[in-house]
Amino acid sequence: MRAGRWTAAAVVAVLSAAALGLLSLGQGGLGLDRAVAPSTVVADRDGPLAAAASEATAITPPPAELTGALAPPAPAPPTYRSTGGPGEVFSLSVGVDDYPGSSADLRWAGADAVAVDDALARFGVPGSNRVLLRDGQARRGALVAAIEALVAQAGPGTKAVLSFAGHVRKLDHDTEAMVAADGELLTDAELAALLAPARADQIWIVLATCYAGGFTEALAPGRILTGAADASSLAYESSAIGGSYLVHHLVREAWLQGRAGPTVQEAFAYAAAATRDAPDRRPVQIDQAGGPVWFGPAGAVGPSSAQATPAPASDPGPAGSSPPPPPPSAGPPPAPKDDDEPGSCTLLVLCG
């Protein structure tokens, strides 16, 4: 019987891995198709994750000047098509792998952007509310225009998500800059100015980049900044997990695999626990949101996806982490009925 149980467990593991692979769709020029590397299961600490740790690669910042052919221009993705009413969520996910020349190219920034976009889709955010920019779509002018469109669309009562995966350059001790697909820069101060008019109730800024914690200029009440590294450190990625450690733990495992609750705060707590033994890969978060931030209905436990496979109850996740807290209740419990209310009764049992 023991052999039979192990055989059944192996079959379940294979089927689960295949299900996770279904999250990968084709990659297309418009940036609308999905190309996400299959995620690694957290519980397999002696297998692929050990390989991922051994293959950790620092995302080396690009040189001061990038020369060579630019990423080919691509058709702009559809813009937002929703009216922007209360309760709506709007997102802009950016991933740049293809930089001028080839010496500074990345491998997994595009996959990170797609993973964030997929998670929001599985939370129920419609395609009309999500914009994804890849490579040549994210030249500086297009990137600025897309951020302006996000800010204009996300009015009072809404939530907004801005994610960026790609190179960041540190210009001085207090100035960081995103590197767009054409090699042009968008500094932290410029990003803050672009976001200043935003009227969304909550904004989540997630940066799968080096020096992410330095973008504090973009913060304000109602906003939360999650980054792959602090203001002085490099970010890491791995071919074994097909992405950055931030997005792998924060999005693919925590949400797409259903291993954390639906809020940004719960996903971050999971990612921090998953990297507790690797300080150079621990994420950072500065939370000024004023409360939980999530993108699905109350009571959701994570992105709804037929392919997402929650961890079994016996899987404790990373050592030292606690199970995800129960999801928020969809509503208050009914009030107890008053004994004096007409039609009520009390049963009294006497035992001799």
Secondary structure, DSSP 8 states (H G I E B T S, - for coil): -HHHHHHHHHHHHHHHHHHHHTT-----TTS-S--------TT-TTTHHHHHHHT-EE-----SS--S-------------S---TT-EEEEEEE----SSSTT--SSHHHHHHHHHHHHHHTT--GGGEEEEEGGGGSHHHHHHHHHHHHHH--TT-EEEEEEES-EEEEETTEEEEE-TTS-EEEHHHHHHHHTT---SEEEEEEESTTGGGGGGG--TTEEEEESS-TT---EEETTTTEEHHHIIIIIIIIIT--S-SSHHHHHHHHHHHTTT-GGG--EEEEESSS---SS-TT--S---SS-----TT---STT---------SS-------TTSTT---------
